[in-house]
Amino acid sequence: MSLLKCPNESPEKILKLFDEIYLKTRIFYLLKTALDLNLFDYLNDFKSAEDLADMLNTNLTLTEYMLRIFTELGILESCVKYNDNTTYRNTETANIYLKKGSKFSIINPISYYFENIKNWENLIDILKNKDNFSKTNTNNFFPEVVKRMADECKCWELQKVLNYISKYEEFKNAKKLLDLAGGHGLYAIGFSMLNKNLKCYVFDLPNVVEETKKFIEKYNAKNVSTIAGDFYKNDIGNDYDIIFTSYNPGGKNPNIAKKVYNALNNGGLFINKQFFSEKEERIEDYLNNMEWNFSKPAGLEKSRLRFTFKGDLNFNDYLKYLENLGFKILEVVYIPELLGFKDNSPAKMIVAKKL
């Protein structure tokens, strides 16, 4: 091999790949650091890098570069004063979503990324363990997840879904609603606010409904109660005019759908909002499915695709099953369209009526 002869292929593709990844990784950890410092809580008003560095007890040069980067990302805005001293403050988006004290803060949901990245840092251990996956204790897992999901959904999706469902005459005339595997119960609470004659019940695991009760108390939702149980094993009640369910492990399971059908009154609505992950077409799909298979929750058997479990039906088969039970599919709503911004989410909301 001659040192003076170039290889057959240029390293450009590999170098560009790592440059792009490294750029985004640095921004990722910069955002984590900013949230750890509660940076955005200090920037309601314009402040200089010097002021902020004093408040945070951080290095001035690094603090100034951090502020410049966030300005370029559109998270902060800057203003140059008469003495050429640049100051910075939050954009409206940062004020709403990135301040610890904001009622619409998404810091808790975002923390999911910072926790999960640790799995990727230790991926070799996960790969070599083969079938010896880490077990997730659902007793602690689900109560924590519902808190995170509450913070996430109340920022946008909750309101969009509530307003959309409220158009149905069946909802306006409903007297009894079940939020199945309702977790935080915010959907049931919201439905009870839109229909004052509606009695709502949140069904979930015993340790989860203890968290639900806190939200019910927080919003003084007098028409909302809880039912403790396991929907795989226990009866879910009856005489419901509406059964609503969102992003839960049984959302694509035929046995749960049959329970729902039996628990609904004739003419009642079944509203099911779920992720239907069916295709593996992009790198994001492969990554998401890898991450889904990093661990196994105790008591639940995951399938290969993200957000699917043993016994789940794919989207088309699930619709056919509902129709065979006696439901009429009124519509299927694509959640990204409902939210008003595009993403790669496979989430859909099925609205079906018991005939």
C-alpha positions in Angstrom: 0.0 0.0 0.0 1.4 3.4 -1.0 1.1 6.2 1.4 0.8 8.6 -1.5 -2.3 6.9 -3.0 -5.7 8.0 -1.9 -8.3 5.4 -0.8 -11.0 4.6 -3.4 -13.7 6.5 -1.3 -13.6 9.9 0.2 -14.2 10.2 4.0 -16.6 13.2 3.3 -19.8 11.3 4.0 -18.6 9.9 7.4 -17.1 13.2 8.5 -20.3 15.1 7.6 -22.4 12.6 9.5 -20.3 13.0 12.7 -20.1 16.8 12.3 -23.9 17.0 12.2 -24.4 14.6 15.1 -21.8 16.3 17.2 -23.4 19.7 16.5 -26.9 18.5 17.7 -25.4 16.6 20.6 -23.8 19.8 21.9 -27.0 21.7 21.6 -28.8 18.9 23.4 -26.5 19.1 26.4 -26.5 22.9 26.3 -30.3 22.8 26.7 -30.1 20.3 29.5 -27.6 22.6 31.3 -29.8 25.6 30.8 -32.8 23.8 32.3 -30.7 22.5 35.2 -29.6 26.1 35.9 -33.2 27.3 35.6 -31.8 29.8 33.1 -35.1 30.8 31.6 -36.6 31.7 34.9 -34.1 34.6 35.0 -34.9 36.0 31.6 -38.4 37.5 31.9 -36.7 40.9 31.2 -33.7 41.8 29.2 -30.4 41.0 31.0 -26.8 41.2 29.9 -24.5 38.2 29.9 -22.6 39.9 32.8 -25.8 40.1 34.9 -26.8 36.6 34.2 -23.3 35.2 34.9 -23.3 36.9 38.3 -26.8 35.5 39.1 -25.9 32.0 38.0 -22.3 32.1 39.3 -21.1 31.0 35.8 -18.2 31.8 33.5 -18.9 35.0 31.6 -17.5 34.0 28.2 -19.3 30.7 28.2 -22.6 32.3 29.4 -22.4 34.8 26.6 -21.9 32.2 24.0 -24.8 30.1 25.4 -27.1 33.2 25.2 -26.0 33.8 21.6 -26.7 30.2 20.6 -30.2 30.2 22.2 -30.9 33.5 20.3 -29.9 31.8 17.0 -32.2 28.9 17.9 -35.1 31.3 18.4 -35.5 30.5 22.1 -34.2 33.9 23.2 -34.3 37.4 21.7 -31.6 40.0 21.9 -31.4 43.8 22.1 -28.3 46.0 21.6 -28.3 49.0 23.9 -26.8 52.4 23.2 -23.4 51.4 24.7 -23.2 48.3 22.4 -24.0 46.1 25.4 -26.2 43.2 24.2 -29.0 42.0 26.4 -31.2 38.9 26.2 -34.7 37.8 27.2 -37.1 34.9 26.7 -39.2 34.6 23.6 -42.9 34.2 24.4 -42.5 30.4 23.7 -39.7 30.1 26.2 -41.8 32.0 28.8 -44.7 29.6 28.3 -42.9 26.3 28.1 -39.4 26.5 29.5 -39.9 28.3 32.8 -40.0 26.1 35.9 -42.9 28.1 37.4 -45.1 28.3 34.3 -48.4 26.4 34.4 -47.6 25.1 30.9 -44.0 24.2 31.6 -42.8 21.1 29.6 -39.6 20.8 31.6 -40.8 17.5 33.2 -41.7 15.9 29.9 -38.4 17.1 28.4 -36.6 15.4 31.2 -37.5 12.1 29.5 -34.9 12.8 26.9 -32.2 13.4 29.4 -33.0 10.2 31.3 -33.3 8.1 28.2 -30.0 9.3 26.7 -28.3 7.4 29.5 -29.5 4.1 27.9 -27.8 5.1 24.7 -24.6 5.9 26.5 -24.7 2.4 27.9 -26.0 0.7 24.8 -23.3 -1.9 24.7 -24.4 -3.3 28.0 -28.0 -3.5 26.9 -27.0 -5.2 23.6 -24.8 -7.8 25.4 -27.5 -8.7 27.9 -29.5 -10.1 25.1 -32.8 -11.4 26.7 -31.8 -10.2 30.2 -33.5 -6.9 29.8 -33.9 -4.5 32.7 -37.3 -4.9 34.4 -39.4 -1.9 35.0 -41.3 -1.8 38.3 -44.8 -0.7 37.2 -45.7 0.2 40.8 -43.3 3.1 40.6 -43.2 3.6 36.9 -46.8 4.4 36.0 -47.4 7.0 38.8 -44.4 8.9 37.6 -45.4 8.6 33.9 -48.8 10.0 34.5 -47.3 13.2 36.1 -45.1 13.6 33.0 -48.0 12.9 30.6 -50.2 15.5 32.5 -47.6 18.2 32.0 -47.2 17.3 28.4 -50.9 17.0 27.3 -52.2 20.1 29.1 -49.9 22.3 27.0 -51.8 21.8 23.8 -53.2 18.4 23.0 -55.7 18.3 25.9 -57.5 21.4 24.8 -57.5 20.4 21.1 -59.0 17.0 21.8 -61.6 18.3 24.3 -62.8 21.0 21.9 -63.0 18.5 19.1 -65.0 16.0 21.0 -67.4 18.6 22.4 -68.9 19.1 18.9 -70.7 15.7 19.0 -74.3 15.8 20.0 -73.7 12.4 21.8 -71.2 14.3 24.1 -73.5 17.2 24.7 -76.3 14.8 25.8 -74.0 12.3 27.7 -74.6 11.7 31.4 -71.9 9.2 32.3 -68.3 9.0 30.9 -65.4 6.6 31.6 -61.8 7.7 31.1 -60.3 4.3 30.8 -56.7 4.0 32.0 -57.1 7.7 32.5 -54.0 8.3 34.6 -53.9 11.9 35.5 -57.6 12.3 34.7 -57.2 15.6 33.0 -59.4 14.5 30.1 -62.2 13.5 32.4 -61.8 16.7 34.4 -61.9 18.7 31.1 -64.9 16.8 29.8 -66.7 17.5 33.1 -66.0 21.3 32.7 -67.5 21.2 29.2 -70.6 19.3 30.1 -71.9 20.2 33.6 -74.4 17.4 33.6 -71.7 14.7 32.9 -70.5 12.4 35.7 -67.0 11.2 34.9 -65.0 8.2 36.2 -61.3 7.6 35.9 -60.4 3.9 35.8 -56.7 3.0 36.5 -54.4 0.9 38.7 -54.8 1.5 42.4 -51.4 3.2 42.8 -52.2 5.4 39.8 -55.6 6.7 40.9 -53.9 8.0 44.1 -52.2 10.5 41.7 -55.4 11.0 39.9 -57.1 12.1 43.1 -54.5 14.9 43.5 -55.5 16.3 40.1 -59.2 16.0 40.8 -58.6 18.0 44.0 -56.4 20.5 42.3 -59.0 21.4 39.8 -61.9 21.0 42.2 -63.6 18.6 39.8 -66.7 17.6 41.8 -68.2 15.5 39.0 -65.1 13.3 38.7 -64.5 10.1 40.6 -61.9 7.3 40.4 -62.2 3.5 40.0 -59.3 1.4 41.0 -58.6 -1.8 39.0 -56.7 -3.6 36.3 -58.7 -3.4 33.0 -57.1 -6.7 31.8 -58.6 -8.5 34.9 -61.4 -6.5 36.4 -64.8 -5.3 35.3 -64.8 -1.7 34.1 -68.5 -0.9 35.0 -71.5 -0.3 32.7 -74.1 2.1 31.4 -71.6 4.6 30.1 -72.6 7.1 27.4 -68.9 7.7 26.4 -65.7 5.8 27.0 -62.6 7.7 26.3 -59.1 6.3 26.4 -55.7 7.8 25.5 -52.2 6.3 24.9 -52.5 3.3 27.2 -51.3 -0.4 26.9 -54.7 -1.8 26.2 -55.7 0.7 23.5 -55.2 -1.8 20.6 -56.2 -5.0 22.5 -59.3 -6.8 21.2 -60.3 -8.1 24.6 -60.3 -4.5 26.0 -62.4 -3.3 23.0 -64.9 -6.0 23.8 -65.2 -4.9 27.4 -65.7 -1.3 26.2 -68.5 -2.4 23.8 -70.3 -4.3 26.6 -69.9 -1.4 29.0 -71.4 1.2 26.6 -75.0 2.1 26.2 -76.5 1.8 22.8 -75.7 4.9 20.8 -72.7 5.6 23.1 -69.3 6.8 21.8 -66.0 5.0 22.1 -63.1 7.5 21.6 -59.7 5.8 21.4 -56.6 7.9 20.9 -53.5 5.7 20.3 -50.2 5.3 18.6 -50.5 2.9 15.7 -46.8 2.1 14.9 -47.0 -0.2 11.9 -44.3 0.7 9.4 -40.5 0.8 9.7 -39.5 3.2 6.9 -37.1 5.7 8.4 -34.1 5.8 10.7 -36.3 7.4 13.4 -38.6 4.3 13.3 -35.6 1.9 13.8 -34.3 4.1 16.7 -37.7 4.4 18.4 -38.2 0.6 18.1 -34.8 -0.1 19.5 -35.5 2.2 22.5 -38.9 0.5 23.0 -37.1 -2.8 23.4 -34.5 -1.6 25.9 -36.6 -2.8 28.8 -39.6 -4.9 29.8 -42.2 -3.6 32.2 -43.2 -6.2 34.8 -46.6 -7.7 34.0 -46.7 -6.6 30.4 -45.3 -8.3 27.3 -44.1 -5.9 24.7 -44.2 -6.5 21.0 -41.4 -5.6 18.6 -42.8 -2.3 17.4 -43.0 0.8 19.7 -46.1 1.2 21.7 -47.4 -2.3 21.0 -48.0 -5.2 23.3 -48.8 -8.9 22.9 -52.2 -9.4 21.4 -52.5 -5.9 19.9 -54.1 -5.5 16.5 -52.7 -3.3 13.8 -54.8 -0.2 12.7 -56.8 -1.8 9.9 -57.5 -5.0 11.8 -58.5 -3.0 14.9 -61.1 -1.0 12.9 -62.5 -4.2 11.4 -62.7 -5.7 14.8 -64.6 -2.7 16.2 -67.1 -3.0 13.3 -67.5 -6.7 13.9 -68.3 -6.0 17.5 -71.1 -3.6 16.4 -69.5 -0.3 16.3 -69.8 2.2 13.5 -66.6 4.1 12.8 -67.7 7.8 12.7 -64.2 9.1 11.9 -60.5 8.7 12.3 -58.6 11.9 13.3 -54.9 12.2 12.7 -53.5 13.8 15.8 -50.8 15.9 14.1 -53.5 17.5 11.9 -55.6 18.1 15.0 -52.7 19.7 16.8 -52.0 22.0 13.9 -48.3 21.2 13.4 -46.5 18.4 11.5 -44.5 15.7 13.2 -43.9 12.1 12.6 -46.3 10.9 15.2 -48.3 7.7 14.3 -51.1 8.9 16.7 -54.7 8.6 15.6 -58.0 9.1 17.3 -60.8 6.7 16.5 -64.4 7.9 17.1 -66.8 4.9 17.0 -70.5 4.6 17.9 -72.2 1.5 19.4 -75.2 0.7 17.3 
